[in-house]
Amino acid sequence: MKVFVDSDVVISSLISDTGASAQLLKTNNEIKKIISNLSQKELEIVKARLKIDRPLPKLETIIISNIKKYSIYSTDPNDAHIVAGAHQAKARFLITYNLKHYRIEKIKQDMNIIVMTPGTFLQYLRLGKKVITGD
C-alpha cells in the first residue's frame, strides 16, 4: 500500500516519538511511505529553521512535475505539490494534518486518493477500510 506523507507529518514525527506521525512512519514495510523531491527540500528548510537535530526518516522520494495543474485540489497554492506527489506516486492515501488545505472530496473523486490525518490512517489500519472510508 502506498501513502504520500505531507511535510507536516514528517516534522511532527521528528518533534514527538509518541504521536500518530511517529507511529505511522515506524509502521511495517508493507506500507510504502513516499514524499516528493520538493517535500524533501521543504523538510530540510523547516528542520533547520526549527533547529531539529534528528535526521529525516528514510522515505521513498519521487520527482514530480506539472505541479500547476494540481492547484485546483488545494486551497493553499503552496500545497499543490503535495497533491501532485500523491497522484504521481500512485498513492492510495495522502496523510496530512492540514485537511483544510485540500479539497478532499474532489481529490477522492478525481484521483481516488483518500486524504486523512495520521491518527485516522492508523485507525484505518487497525479497524479496516470499511469503518473509516465507507468503501
C-alpha positions in Angstrom: 0.0 0.0 0.0 1.4 3.4 -1.0 0.8 6.5 1.2 2.1 10.0 0.4 3.1 11.8 3.5 2.8 15.6 3.8 5.7 17.5 5.3 3.8 18.4 8.5 3.5 14.8 9.3 7.3 14.2 9.0 8.1 17.3 11.1 5.7 16.2 13.7 7.4 12.7 13.9 10.7 14.4 14.5 9.3 16.5 17.3 7.5 13.7 19.2 8.3 10.0 19.3 4.9 9.1 20.7 2.4 10.8 18.4 0.5 9.3 15.5 3.0 10.7 13.0 5.9 8.8 14.6 3.8 5.6 14.8 2.9 5.9 11.2 6.4 6.4 10.0 7.5 3.4 12.1 4.8 1.1 10.7 5.7 -2.1 8.8 7.3 -2.2 5.3 4.0 -3.3 3.7 3.2 0.4 3.7 5.3 2.4 1.3 5.7 5.9 2.7 6.5 8.5 0.0 7.5 12.1 -0.3 8.4 14.3 -3.3 11.7 16.0 -4.1 10.1 19.3 -3.3 8.9 18.0 0.1 12.4 16.8 0.8 13.8 20.3 0.2 11.0 21.8 2.3 11.7 19.4 5.2 15.4 20.4 5.2 14.5 24.1 5.4 11.9 23.6 8.2 14.2 21.3 10.1 16.9 24.0 10.1 14.5 26.8 11.0 13.2 24.8 14.0 16.7 23.6 14.9 15.8 19.9 14.8 18.9 17.9 15.0 17.3 14.5 14.3 17.8 13.0 10.9 14.8 12.8 8.5 13.2 9.4 8.3 14.1 7.3 5.3 11.2 7.6 2.9 10.9 6.9 -0.8 11.3 10.1 -2.7 9.8 10.7 -6.1 10.5 13.6 -8.6 7.3 15.4 -9.5 6.3 17.5 -12.5 3.4 19.5 -13.8 2.5 20.9 -10.4 0.4 23.8 -11.6 -2.5 21.6 -12.8 -2.9 20.3 -9.3 -3.6 23.8 -7.8 -7.4 23.1 -8.2 -7.1 20.5 -5.5 -5.7 22.8 -2.8 -6.9 25.9 -1.1 -3.3 26.8 -0.4 -1.2 27.3 -3.7 1.9 26.1 -1.8 0.3 22.7 -1.2 -0.4 21.8 -4.9 2.9 19.9 -5.0 1.6 17.6 -2.2 -1.4 16.6 -4.3 0.8 16.3 -7.4 3.2 14.0 -5.4 0.4 11.8 -4.1 -1.1 11.4 -7.6 2.2 10.9 -9.4 3.3 8.3 -6.8 0.0 6.5 -7.4 -0.6 6.6 -3.7 -4.0 5.5 -2.3 -3.7 7.9 0.7 -2.5 11.4 1.3 -1.6 11.7 5.0 -1.7 15.3 6.4 -2.7 17.4 9.4 -3.7 20.2 7.1 -7.1 18.8 6.0 -8.5 22.3 5.5 -5.8 22.9 2.8 -7.2 20.2 0.5 -10.4 19.7 -1.5 -10.8 16.2 0.0 -13.9 15.1 -1.9 -12.6 16.4 -5.3 -9.3 14.5 -4.7 -11.1 11.3 -3.9 -13.5 11.7 -6.8 -10.9 12.7 -9.5 -7.9 10.7 -8.3 -9.2 8.0 -5.9 -6.9 9.3 -3.2 -8.2 9.4 0.3 -6.9 12.3 2.4 -6.7 11.8 6.2 -4.7 12.5 9.3 -2.1 10.1 10.7 -4.3 9.1 13.6 -7.3 8.3 11.3 -5.0 6.3 9.0 -3.7 4.3 12.0 -7.4 3.6 12.9 -8.0 2.5 9.3 -5.1 0.0 9.6 -6.5 -1.3 12.9 -10.2 -1.4 12.1 -10.3 -1.9 8.3 -11.2 0.4 5.5 -15.0 0.0 5.6 -15.1 1.5 9.1 -13.2 4.7 8.1 -13.7 5.3 4.4 -17.1 3.7 3.7 -15.5 1.7 0.7 
